[in-house]
Amino acid sequence: MYSFISDWYGTVYKYGGCDKNGIDCSCFTGLLYKKVYGVTVGRNTSLIYKEADHIKTSHLREGDLVFFNAGTKDVSHVGVYLKDNKFVHASTSKGVMINDLNETYYKKYYYGAGRVKLHL
């Protein structure tokens, strides 16, 4: 997973984008899951949220999903949990990057956590 992240790190954000010229959060999550775990997830954040088994934040493990709601009526952003409260995502401001769930912005808009069945 970390090799995949390194390869995409810094790629700019583009709404609806799904390649190195620009990528959005749901496509980044989908590509990571496909490449790292061999699992296909929904193409948008709402579908990914609906497909995931919702879990308590205290139960997060590497590869789980973290969801955010930045003022919309539904979940609006997704990232992949790493460890030690860190997660990787395609940020609208800085592209693919790693942030901490304890940062003020992410604490404010945190929506919940989920786990995708990996069929391993």
LINBEL-V708210 format. One record per pair of residues at least 24 apart in sequence whose C-alpha atoms are under 6 Angstrom apart, sorted by the first residue. I is the first residue (numbers start at 1). J is the second residue. D is the distance in Angstrom with one decimal. If there is no record, write none. Layout:
BEGIN
<<I J D> <I J D>>
END
This chain:
BEGIN
<<1 36 5.8> <9 96 5.0> <9 97 5.8> <10 95 5.5> <10 96 4.9> <11 95 5.3> <11 96 5.4> <12 95 4.1> <13 92 5.3> <13 95 4.4> <24 90 5.7> <25 78 5.9> <25 89 5.9> <25 90 4.6> <52 114 5.1> <52 115 5.2> <52 116 5.0> <53 114 5.2> <53 115 5.1> <54 113 5.8> <54 114 4.3> <55 113 5.5> <55 114 5.3> <57 113 5.8> <64 114 6.0> <64 115 5.0> <65 113 5.5> <65 114 4.9> <66 113 4.5> <67 111 5.2> <67 112 5.3> <67 113 6.0> <68 109 5.3> <68 110 4.5> <68 111 4.5> <69 109 5.2> <69 111 5.7> <70 109 5.5>>
END
